[in-house]
Amino acid sequence: MLTVPDDLDKLLSDVRKSINDNHQFLKALVDEAVDESCVSDEDEDKEADQLEEL
């Protein structure tokens, strides 16, 4: 059976936590960008409707 030294095990644990934190941050960033693009699309639709009315 392969044994992992404690310091290496802690390092791997820290790396996993860092990757998870980065994933959560990037997911939130993408979700925010998608939300903003949806709002911007709605604004463009409203502007287009207003121009059509003129």
Legacy VTK file of the C-alpha trace (Angstrom):
# vtk DataFile Version 3.0
C-alpha trace
ASCII
DATASET POLYDATA
POINTS 54 float
0.000 0.000 0.000
1.278 3.452 -0.895
1.568 5.883 1.999
1.562 9.632 1.546
3.630 11.792 3.897
1.560 14.173 6.023
3.091 17.317 4.518
2.300 16.103 0.986
-1.220 15.185 2.072
-1.698 18.701 3.463
-0.310 20.220 0.271
-2.747 18.179 -1.829
-5.586 19.235 0.439
-4.602 22.906 0.077
-4.406 22.553 -3.714
-7.857 20.953 -3.844
-9.290 23.765 -1.694
-7.658 26.395 -3.888
-9.028 24.784 -7.049
-12.491 24.606 -5.510
-12.328 28.266 -4.413
-11.226 29.330 -7.895
-14.018 27.272 -9.455
-16.623 28.913 -7.220
-15.248 32.383 -8.025
-15.213 31.765 -11.780
-18.715 30.264 -11.690
-20.036 33.347 -9.892
-18.230 35.602 -12.374
-19.742 33.766 -15.364
-23.208 33.787 -13.797
-22.926 37.554 -13.236
-21.760 38.118 -16.816
-24.660 36.046 -18.170
-27.124 38.005 -16.016
-25.715 41.297 -17.296
-25.863 40.142 -20.911
-29.521 39.166 -20.456
-30.306 42.601 -19.041
-28.432 44.242 -21.886
-30.391 42.163 -24.434
-33.648 43.258 -22.816
-32.533 46.899 -22.977
-31.648 46.518 -26.654
-35.069 45.002 -27.329
-36.762 47.945 -25.586
-34.704 50.423 -27.604
-35.563 48.610 -30.841
-39.270 48.673 -29.947
-39.075 52.400 -29.204
-37.406 53.077 -32.553
-40.058 51.044 -34.364
-42.788 53.133 -32.728
-41.219 56.317 -34.142
LINES 1 55
54 0 1 2 3 4 5 6 7 8 9 10 11 12 13 14 15 16 17 18 19 20 21 22 23 24 25 26 27 28 29 30 31 32 33 34 35 36 37 38 39 40 41 42 43 44 45 46 47 48 49 50 51 52 53
